Amino acid sequence: MLSPAPRLAGMSQLPRASLGRVLDDLGATLLDLVHGDVSSPEPIAGIAIHDPFDEPHLPTPALVLGVGLHSSEQIAALLRSLGGHAALVVRAPVAATDEVRAAADESGVALLALTRGASWAQLAALLRSMLSQGDVGGPETLGGLPSGDLFALANAVAALVDAPVTIEDPDSRVLAFSGRQEEADESRVETILGRQVPERFARLLTVAGVHRDLHRSSEPVYVTPPSSGADDFSVPRAAVAVRAGDEFLGSIWAAVREPLTPDRARAFSDAAKLVALHLLRLRAGADVERRLRTELVGTALEGGSGARESLARLGLADQPLVVLALAPAAVESAADRSGLAADRQRLTDALAMHLSAVHAGSAVALLGDVAYGLLPAVTEERAVRVATEFLDRVGDRVPALVGVSPSAATVATLSAARASADRALRVLHSGCGRRVARLSDVYTAAIVLEMRDSVAARGDTPSGPLAKLMAYDAEHNADLVETLAAWLNAFGDAVAAAAALHVHPNTFRYRLRRLSEVGDLDLTDPESRFGAMLQLRLFPS
């Protein structure tokens, strides 16, 4: 009933990739969960292609590729026969009928959908790569080339089409290029040197409809140089889109003197499929490395029994560390909130790059809504300067704030350092007017915020003189609370307080006498003044 996927029949080693891991690494692009439980940590032992005329014995659990299955009846019947296996993959769209869901529940086999447009060969190759090595990012090959070596791949494609090529991402940034670039023109040289297609050439290609044709077609697109206005763009191009399913991953550009022959055009299109595998592999590897770093940084900051080992794996053991806590500033609108997750990740990646320039051993990870950086061998003052320089560089497109901890000399004090950075960051979020701060810079404000938490948790309300003044203001539409706050903030200077409220000093003094009477408040008593000031901070209007 099942036939082994090509080159998988002899696989006997036990891989480390579970079904959840496969979905984590490939799900964003190739696979979607239709129904079932993917939380089992049991590793997948192989993959198999459904064949109704054969029934080989494969390691259990296997990931079964249901090529050619469409009807709900077929899918349900196969699910019931796959008890003990990990999952069944069928082509999207999948009608998740009650019968299909029941069959998946009865068999314990998850049902996955392969994205429309993605090839089974592409999926099988990625799964082979993941399972045979036991981990994403291992030292395997794809198409006979080292996985993720885009420069080797670019040279291989150049040999196929007999022309210098570049591999570019969706934003026309150069990911890799082949040799023989001297055979192209000045625009290609400028592109490679800047690692980005210059804006003027990108506009020309957009106006000519080249980008539109690339997104629409899987065949190579032939691009002739413009008749005028771009003398350094003199050699024609052949370009082909790189896709994974419906997702546009980038493109390959060859500088050719004439249109590709049919054989070379087919080879160029086939090369795009191999490039897609390598790009997906790089993405998966980067995601795995990011998740591992996140786990290690999180464990280190928690300060538990695994903290020392995590720091050792990060290369940060036995050295003082300063913790930076970074987060976007307050969100103002729903439109801002919609892109906040992406902004957090971009800020995290930018911080990682910035800190690596300061100290190659630094570590950065996004934990929840906050990006934490572990910066070794620097003082608090130096860390503040580093954070300030970072915010200056990223600019105001995504306003951000950074809390800075004291230096943690030992593993035991690292969790306290994180708490210190978090407390400083919270004060910054409250609107103190600063972008970077240590807890010592904003300690009083931090204490007040924490006292507000306690007051709110108990359900306390204003009492004593302040409660009387608030009630009087509400009943008579007066401004006695505002008058008291202004006077306290001005250190008892009635003239300065009156100016702050834009009233005449005599009017202000009258209000001051009135609030003393209404609130039964002795403004000459230090304890009374402190009590009023504290309640004004704890119960802001």
C-alpha positions in Angstrom: 0.0 0.0 0.0 2.9 2.3 0.7 6.0 2.7 -1.5 9.1 4.3 -0.1 10.0 7.7 -1.4 13.0 7.7 -3.8 16.3 7.1 -2.0 14.6 6.5 1.3 14.2 2.7 1.4 17.5 2.1 3.0 17.1 4.8 5.7 17.4 3.0 9.1 18.8 5.7 11.4 16.5 7.3 13.9 16.1 10.9 13.1 15.4 13.6 15.7 12.8 15.5 13.8 9.2 15.1 15.2 6.1 16.0 13.3 5.8 19.2 15.2 9.3 20.1 14.2 8.5 19.4 10.5 5.5 21.7 10.7 7.6 24.4 12.5 10.2 24.4 9.8 8.1 23.8 6.7 4.6 24.8 7.7 4.8 28.5 6.9 5.5 27.7 3.2 4.6 24.2 2.3 2.4 22.5 4.9 -0.8 23.3 6.8 -2.4 21.3 9.6 -5.9 20.3 8.6 -6.7 18.1 11.6 -5.0 16.1 14.3 -2.5 16.3 17.1 1.1 17.1 16.2 2.4 17.5 19.8 4.0 14.0 20.0 7.8 14.3 20.5 8.3 10.9 18.8 10.7 11.2 15.9 9.6 10.5 12.4 11.4 7.4 11.1 10.9 7.8 7.4 8.6 9.1 4.6 6.6 7.0 2.2 4.5 7.6 -0.9 1.0 6.1 -1.0 0.8 3.2 -3.6 -2.4 1.1 -3.6 -0.6 -1.7 -5.4 2.3 -2.2 -3.0 2.7 -2.6 0.7 6.3 -2.4 1.8 7.4 -2.5 5.4 8.7 0.9 6.6 9.8 2.2 10.0 7.0 3.5 12.1 6.0 6.2 12.4 6.3 7.4 8.8 5.1 10.6 7.1 2.9 9.4 4.3 2.6 11.4 1.0 -0.9 10.8 -0.4 -0.1 11.7 -4.0 -3.3 11.7 -6.1 -5.8 11.5 -3.3 -8.7 13.9 -3.6 -12.0 12.6 -2.4 -13.0 12.6 1.3 -13.8 8.9 1.1 -10.3 8.0 -0.2 -8.6 10.2 2.5 -10.7 8.8 5.3 -10.1 5.2 4.2 -6.3 5.7 4.0 -6.2 7.5 7.4 -8.0 4.5 9.1 -5.3 2.1 7.6 -2.4 4.2 8.8 -2.6 3.6 12.5 0.8 4.0 14.1 2.1 6.4 11.4 2.7 10.1 12.1 0.7 12.0 9.4 -0.8 11.9 5.9 -0.1 14.7 3.5 -2.6 15.4 0.7 -2.8 18.2 -1.9 -4.7 21.3 -0.8 -7.5 22.2 -0.8 -8.8 19.5 1.6 -12.4 19.0 2.4 -12.2 18.4 6.2 -15.5 16.6 6.4 -16.8 14.9 9.6 -15.8 11.6 8.2 -12.2 12.7 7.5 -11.9 14.2 11.0 -13.3 11.1 12.6 -10.9 8.9 10.7 -8.0 11.1 11.8 -9.1 10.9 15.4 -9.6 7.1 15.3 -6.3 6.4 13.8 -4.3 9.0 15.7 -2.8 10.2 12.3 -2.6 13.9 11.6 -3.8 15.2 8.3 -1.7 17.8 6.5 -2.2 19.8 3.3 0.5 20.5 0.8 0.2 24.1 -0.5 -1.2 24.4 -4.0 1.5 24.8 -6.6 4.2 23.2 -4.5 5.7 20.0 -6.0 5.7 16.7 -4.3 9.3 16.3 -5.4 10.2 19.6 -3.6 8.5 18.4 -0.4 10.1 15.0 -0.6 13.6 16.5 -1.1 13.2 18.8 1.9 11.8 16.0 4.1 14.7 13.7 3.0 17.1 16.4 3.9 15.6 17.0 7.4 15.1 13.4 8.4 18.3 11.9 7.1 20.4 14.4 9.0 18.2 14.5 12.1 18.3 18.2 12.2 17.7 21.2 10.0 20.9 22.9 9.0 23.0 19.7 9.0 25.9 19.1 6.5 23.8 17.5 3.7 23.5 18.3 0.0 20.6 19.3 -2.2 20.9 18.5 -5.9 24.5 17.5 -5.4 25.5 20.9 -3.9 26.2 21.8 -0.3 22.8 22.8 1.3 22.5 26.5 1.4 25.7 27.3 -0.6 24.1 29.8 -2.9 27.4 30.8 -4.5 28.1 27.2 -5.6 24.6 27.0 -6.8 24.9 30.3 -8.8 28.1 28.9 -10.5 26.3 25.7 -11.4 23.4 27.6 -12.9 25.8 29.8 -14.8 27.4 26.7 -16.3 23.9 25.4 -17.4 23.0 28.5 -19.2 26.5 29.6 -20.2 26.0 33.1 -18.7 26.9 34.9 -15.5 24.0 34.8 -13.1 22.7 36.4 -9.9 20.3 35.0 -7.3 18.1 37.7 -5.9 15.4 37.9 -3.2 11.9 39.4 -3.7 13.2 42.9 -3.0 16.0 42.6 -5.7 18.7 42.2 -3.1 21.6 40.0 -4.4 21.9 36.8 -2.4 24.7 35.2 -4.5 26.3 35.5 -7.8 28.5 33.4 -10.1 31.8 34.0 -11.8 32.3 35.5 -15.2 30.5 38.7 -14.2 33.0 40.6 -16.4 31.0 39.3 -19.4 28.0 41.3 -18.3 27.6 45.1 -18.3 28.2 48.0 -15.9 24.7 47.7 -14.4 25.5 44.2 -13.3 28.7 45.3 -11.7 26.9 48.1 -9.9 24.3 45.6 -8.7 26.8 43.2 -7.3 28.9 45.8 -5.6 25.8 47.3 -3.9 24.3 43.8 -3.4 21.0 45.4 -4.6 19.6 46.2 -8.0 19.9 50.1 -8.3 16.6 51.9 -8.0 16.8 53.4 -11.5 17.1 49.9 -13.1 14.4 48.5 -10.8 12.0 51.3 -12.0 12.9 50.5 -15.6 12.0 46.8 -15.1 8.8 47.6 -13.3 7.7 50.0 -16.1 8.5 47.4 -18.7 6.3 44.9 -16.9 9.2 42.5 -16.1 8.4 42.1 -12.5 4.8 41.5 -13.3 5.7 38.8 -15.8 8.1 37.1 -13.3 5.4 36.9 -10.7 2.9 35.4 -13.2 5.0 33.0 -15.1 7.1 29.9 -14.3 9.0 30.2 -17.6 12.0 32.4 -18.2 11.4 36.0 -19.1 13.7 37.7 -21.7 14.5 41.3 -21.0 16.0 43.6 -23.7 18.0 46.7 -22.6 16.0 50.0 -23.0 16.6 51.9 -26.2 17.8 55.0 -24.3 18.5 56.4 -20.9 20.5 53.4 -19.6 23.8 53.1 -21.4 25.3 50.9 -18.7 22.4 48.4 -19.1 23.5 47.0 -22.5 23.4 43.2 -22.1 20.0 41.5 -22.3 18.8 39.4 -19.4 17.0 36.1 -18.9 15.1 35.9 -15.6 13.1 33.2 -14.0 11.0 33.2 -10.8 12.0 31.1 -7.8 8.9 29.8 -6.0 7.7 27.4 -3.3 4.1 26.8 -4.0 2.4 30.1 -4.5 5.1 32.0 -2.5 7.6 34.1 -4.5 11.0 33.5 -3.0 13.1 35.5 -5.5 14.5 35.2 -9.0 17.6 34.2 -11.0 19.0 36.6 -13.5 21.4 35.6 -16.3 23.2 38.2 -18.5 22.8 36.6 -22.0 23.6 37.9 -25.4 20.6 36.3 -27.0 17.4 34.4 -25.9 18.0 31.1 -24.3 17.6 28.0 -26.5 14.7 25.7 -25.5 17.1 23.2 -23.8 18.7 26.0 -21.8 15.4 27.6 -21.0 14.2 24.2 -19.5 17.4 23.9 -17.6 17.0 27.4 -16.3 13.5 26.7 -15.1 14.6 23.4 -13.4 17.4 25.3 -11.7 14.9 27.7 -10.2 13.3 24.7 -8.4 16.6 23.7 -7.0 17.3 27.2 -5.9 13.9 27.2 -4.1 15.0 24.1 -2.1 18.2 25.8 -1.0 16.4 29.0 -0.1 13.8 27.1 2.0 16.6 25.1 3.6 18.4 28.3 4.6 15.2 29.8 6.0 14.5 26.6 8.0 18.1 26.5 9.3 17.9 30.2 10.3 14.6 29.6 12.1 16.0 26.6 14.0 19.1 28.5 15.0 16.9 31.4 16.2 14.6 29.1 18.2 17.6 27.4 19.8 19.2 30.8 20.7 15.8 32.0 22.1 15.6 28.9 24.3 19.2 29.3 25.6 18.8 33.1 26.3 15.4 32.5 28.0 16.9 29.7 30.2 19.9 31.8 31.1 17.7 34.8 32.1 15.4 32.7 34.3 18.4 31.8 36.4 17.4 28.3 37.2 19.5 25.1 37.2 20.0 25.2 33.5 21.3 28.8 33.3 25.0 28.0 33.6 24.8 25.4 30.8 22.8 27.7 28.6 25.4 30.5 29.1 28.2 28.0 28.3 26.5 27.0 25.0 26.1 30.7 24.2 29.8 31.2 24.9 29.0 33.6 27.7 29.9 31.7 30.8 32.1 33.1 33.6 32.0 36.7 32.4 30.0 39.7 33.6 26.9 40.5 31.5 24.7 43.5 31.1 21.1 42.8 30.0 19.4 45.1 27.5 15.6 45.0 27.3 14.2 46.4 24.0 10.6 46.9 22.9 8.8 49.2 20.5 7.3 52.3 22.1 3.5 52.5 22.8 1.2 51.6 19.9 -1.0 54.4 18.9 -3.5 52.8 16.4 -4.9 49.6 15.2 -2.8 50.0 12.0 0.3 50.1 14.1 -0.7 47.1 16.1 -1.2 45.0 13.0 2.5 45.1 12.1 3.9 45.1 15.7 5.0 41.5 15.7 7.1 42.0 12.5 8.5 45.3 14.0 9.6 43.4 17.1 11.4 40.8 15.1 13.1 43.4 12.8 14.2 45.3 15.9 15.5 42.1 17.4 17.5 41.2 14.3 18.9 44.8 14.1 19.9 44.7 17.7 21.7 41.4 17.3 23.7 42.8 14.4 24.5 46.0 16.3 25.6 44.2 19.5 27.7 41.7 17.4 29.7 44.7 16.2 30.3 45.8 19.9 31.1 42.3 21.1 31.2 39.2 18.9 30.0 37.0 21.8 26.8 38.9 22.5 23.5 37.1 22.3 20.0 38.4 21.4 16.6 36.8 21.5 12.9 37.8 21.4 11.1 36.5 24.5 7.4 37.4 24.3 7.1 41.1 23.5 10.7 42.1 24.6 14.0 41.5 22.9 16.8 40.8 25.3 20.4 41.3 24.6 23.2 39.8 26.7 26.3 42.1 26.3 29.5 40.8 27.9 32.4 42.7 29.3 31.0 46.2 29.3 30.0 48.7 32.0 26.5 50.0 32.6 27.6 53.4 31.2 29.0 51.8 28.0 25.8 49.7 27.6 23.7 52.9 27.8 25.8 54.4 25.1 25.5 51.3 22.9 21.7 51.3 23.3 21.5 55.0 22.5 23.6 54.6 19.4 21.4 51.7 18.3 18.2 53.7 18.6 19.8 56.6 16.8 20.7 54.3 13.9 17.3 52.6 13.6 15.6 56.0 13.6 12.0 56.9 14.3 10.2 54.6 11.8 9.7 52.2 14.7 10.2 54.2 17.9 11.7 51.9 20.5 12.8 51.9 24.1 15.7 50.2 26.0 16.0 49.3 29.6 19.6 48.7 30.8 20.5 46.4 33.8 23.4 46.6 36.2 26.3 44.3 35.3 25.6 40.7 36.5 28.9 39.2 37.7 27.5 35.7 38.3 24.8 33.4 36.9 22.9 33.8 40.1 22.5 37.5 39.6 21.5 37.4 35.9 17.8 36.9 36.6 17.9 40.0 38.9 19.6 41.9 36.2 16.8 41.0 33.8 14.2 42.2 36.3 16.1 45.5 36.7 16.1 46.0 32.9 12.4 45.1 32.7 11.5 47.6 35.5 13.4 50.4 33.7 11.7 49.5 30.4 8.3 49.7 32.1 9.0 53.2 33.3 10.1 54.2 29.8 6.8 52.8 28.5 4.9 54.9 31.0 6.0 58.1 29.2 8.8 59.5 31.1 10.3 61.2 28.1 13.4 59.1 27.8 14.4 56.3 25.3 17.1 54.6 27.3 17.4 54.2 31.1 18.9 52.2 33.9 16.7 51.4 36.9 18.9 53.7 39.0 17.9 56.6 36.6 14.2 56.0 37.1 14.0 54.2 40.4 11.4 56.5 42.0 9.1 56.2 39.0 9.5 52.4 39.1 8.5 52.3 42.8 5.5 54.5 42.1 4.3 52.2 39.3 4.7 49.1 41.5 2.8 50.8 44.3 0.0 51.6 41.8 -0.1 47.9 41.0 -0.6 47.0 44.7 -3.2 49.7 45.2 -5.1 48.6 42.1 -4.9 44.9 43.2 -6.5 45.8 46.6 -9.1 48.1 45.0 -8.0 51.1 47.1 -9.4 54.5 46.4 -8.2 58.0 47.4 -8.7 58.9 51.1 -8.3 61.7 53.5 -7.8 65.3 52.2 -7.4 64.2 48.5 -10.7 62.3 48.5 -12.4 65.4 49.9 -10.9 67.7 47.3 -11.8 65.3 44.4 -15.4 65.1 45.7 -15.6 68.9 45.9 -14.2 69.3 42.4 -16.7 66.9 41.0 -19.7 68.6 42.7 -18.7 72.2 42.0 -16.7 71.9 38.8 -13.7 73.4 40.7 -9.9 72.9 40.2 -8.7 72.3 43.8 -6.9 69.0 43.0 -5.1 70.6 40.1 -4.2 73.6 42.2 -2.7 71.4 44.9 -0.7 69.4 42.4 0.7 72.6 40.8 1.7 74.0 44.2 3.4 70.8 45.3 5.2 70.5 41.9 6.5 74.1 42.3 7.9 73.5 45.8 5.3 75.9 47.3 6.1 78.7 44.9 2.6 80.2 44.3 3.8 82.5 41.5 5.4 79.7 39.5 2.4 77.4 40.2 0.0 80.1 39.0 2.0 80.6 35.8 1.9 76.9 35.2 -2.0 77.0 35.4 -2.2 80.3 33.5 -4.1 82.1 36.4 -3.3 85.2 38.3 -1.2 84.7 41.5 -4.0 86.2 43.7 -6.5 83.8 42.2 -4.1 80.9 42.8 -3.6 81.9 46.5 -7.4 82.1 47.0 -7.7 78.5 45.6 -4.9 77.4 47.8 -6.6 78.7 50.9 -9.9 77.2 49.8 -8.4 73.7 49.3 -6.8 73.9 52.8 -10.3 74.5 54.2 -12.2 72.0 52.1 -9.6 69.2 52.4 -8.8 70.0 56.0 -5.2 70.0 54.8 -2.3 71.6 56.7 0.1 72.6 54.0 2.7 73.6 56.6 3.0 70.0 57.8 5.7 67.9 55.9 3.8 64.7 56.5 0.6 66.1 55.1 2.4 67.4 52.0 4.1 64.1 51.5 0.8 62.2 51.9 -1.0 64.4 49.4 1.9 64.2 46.9 2.0 60.4 47.2 -1.7 59.9 46.6 -1.6 62.3 43.6 1.1 59.9 42.1 -0.8 56.8 43.0 -4.2 58.0 41.7 -3.4 60.2 38.7 -6.5 61.9 37.2 
